[in-house]
Amino acid sequence: MNVLILSVTLWIVQAALTLAMCLCVYRMVRGPRAQDRILALDALYVCAMLVLLSFGVRTGSTIYFEAALIIGMLGFVATVSLAKFLMRGEVIE
Amino acid sequence: MINFSHADVPLWAAIVGSAFLLVGAGLTLIGTFGLVRLPTFYERIHAPTLGTSWGAAGMIMGSMIIFTAASARPVFHEILIGIFVTVTTPVTLMMLGRSALYRDRSELNPGVPPKGADDLSTTDENSAETLS
């Protein structure tokens, strides 16, 4: 029973997160301006991090947690540097 | 290093953790749906925060409950992701919104509020100009 509940839930969760990533990619491809694309990239990073967390629950190992942590940190740095590039035209002054 | 199979998870933990996982994934999906549907950038910037606040928190709480119940000892390391995402998302989105406002003002786009006397970003832009 608990195995059935967990597998059905993880299937639904991963399908929802994949659909969310597809919507982010749609906004990133279509987005009228650069700031829309950066915002969609940030949301895509978060969705990828949550997909890795759900993989960790599915496989029952903690390796995926570390990958998710690294994705979260790199996503923050990437979005900050891209926003700074939009504002100033250069990343490091 | 923790390894468990799904048969080790007790039934109550499976139900509660699954509910949290579903809430988290559903809120993330709603947030990205808003990212696609909302008309202007300044409305769109609010939508993905649904995924970074309660979307991530729901997934993390579900994962913590399942890991704790399956390995029979407290497992709290996922909360690191929650703290980090909660702290950094406002910073990134505030910088992104301010750079978008700067671009819209410099291109004189309609629908952008004018630069006011009590605007906090005026001092920062002036200092940026003097620095560069």
Chai-1 contact restraints between the chains, C-beta under 6 A:
chainA,res_idxA,chainB,res_idxB,connection_type,confidence,min_distance_angstrom,max_distance_angstrom,comment,restraint_id
A,N2,B,V9,contact,1.0,0.0,6.0,A-B,restraint_1
A,N2,B,L11,contact,1.0,0.0,6.0,A-B,restraint_2
A,N2,B,A14,contact,1.0,0.0,6.0,A-B,restraint_3
A,V3,B,H6,contact,1.0,0.0,6.0,A-B,restraint_4
A,V3,B,A7,contact,1.0,0.0,6.0,A-B,restraint_5
A,I5,B,A14,contact,1.0,0.0,6.0,A-B,restraint_6
A,I5,B,S18,contact,1.0,0.0,6.0,A-B,restraint_7
A,L6,B,H6,contact,1.0,0.0,6.0,A-B,restraint_8
A,L6,B,A14,contact,1.0,0.0,6.0,A-B,restraint_9
A,T9,B,S18,contact,1.0,0.0,6.0,A-B,restraint_10
A,T9,B,L21,contact,1.0,0.0,6.0,A-B,restraint_11
A,V13,B,L21,contact,1.0,0.0,6.0,A-B,restraint_12
A,V13,B,A25,contact,1.0,0.0,6.0,A-B,restraint_13
A,A16,B,A25,contact,1.0,0.0,6.0,A-B,restraint_14
A,A16,B,L29,contact,1.0,0.0,6.0,A-B,restraint_15
A,L17,B,A25,contact,1.0,0.0,6.0,A-B,restraint_16
A,A20,B,T28,contact,1.0,0.0,6.0,A-B,restraint_17
A,A20,B,L29,contact,1.0,0.0,6.0,A-B,restraint_18
A,A20,B,T32,contact,1.0,0.0,6.0,A-B,restraint_19
A,L23,B,T32,contact,1.0,0.0,6.0,A-B,restraint_20
A,L23,B,V36,contact,1.0,0.0,6.0,A-B,restraint_21
A,C24,B,T32,contact,1.0,0.0,6.0,A-B,restraint_22
A,R27,B,L35,contact,1.0,0.0,6.0,A-B,restraint_23
A,R27,B,V36,contact,1.0,0.0,6.0,A-B,restraint_24
A,Q35,B,F41,contact,1.0,0.0,6.0,A-B,restraint_25
A,Q35,B,A100,contact,1.0,0.0,6.0,A-B,restraint_26
A,D36,B,F41,contact,1.0,0.0,6.0,A-B,restraint_27
A,L39,B,I45,contact,1.0,0.0,6.0,A-B,restraint_28
A,A43,B,T32,contact,1.0,0.0,6.0,A-B,restraint_29
A,A43,B,L35,contact,1.0,0.0,6.0,A-B,restraint_30
A,A43,B,P48,contact,1.0,0.0,6.0,A-B,restraint_31
A,V46,B,G51,contact,1.0,0.0,6.0,A-B,restraint_32
A,V46,B,T52,contact,1.0,0.0,6.0,A-B,restraint_33
A,L50,B,M59,contact,1.0,0.0,6.0,A-B,restraint_34
A,L53,B,M59,contact,1.0,0.0,6.0,A-B,restraint_35
A,L53,B,S63,contact,1.0,0.0,6.0,A-B,restraint_36
A,V57,B,S63,contact,1.0,0.0,6.0,A-B,restraint_37
A,V57,B,I66,contact,1.0,0.0,6.0,A-B,restraint_38
A,G60,B,N3,contact,1.0,0.0,6.0,A-B,restraint_39
A,G60,B,F4,contact,1.0,0.0,6.0,A-B,restraint_40
A,S61,B,N3,contact,1.0,0.0,6.0,A-B,restraint_41
A,T62,B,I2,contact,1.0,0.0,6.0,A-B,restraint_42
A,A68,B,I81,contact,1.0,0.0,6.0,A-B,restraint_43
A,L69,B,I81,contact,1.0,0.0,6.0,A-B,restraint_44
A,G72,B,I81,contact,1.0,0.0,6.0,A-B,restraint_45
A,G72,B,F84,contact,1.0,0.0,6.0,A-B,restraint_46
A,G72,B,V85,contact,1.0,0.0,6.0,A-B,restraint_47
A,F76,B,T88,contact,1.0,0.0,6.0,A-B,restraint_48
A,T79,B,T92,contact,1.0,0.0,6.0,A-B,restraint_49
A,V80,B,T92,contact,1.0,0.0,6.0,A-B,restraint_50
A,A83,B,M95,contact,1.0,0.0,6.0,A-B,restraint_51
A,A83,B,L96,contact,1.0,0.0,6.0,A-B,restraint_52
A,A83,B,S99,contact,1.0,0.0,6.0,A-B,restraint_53
A,L86,B,S99,contact,1.0,0.0,6.0,A-B,restraint_54
A,M87,B,S99,contact,1.0,0.0,6.0,A-B,restraint_55
A,M87,B,Y102,contact,1.0,0.0,6.0,A-B,restraint_56
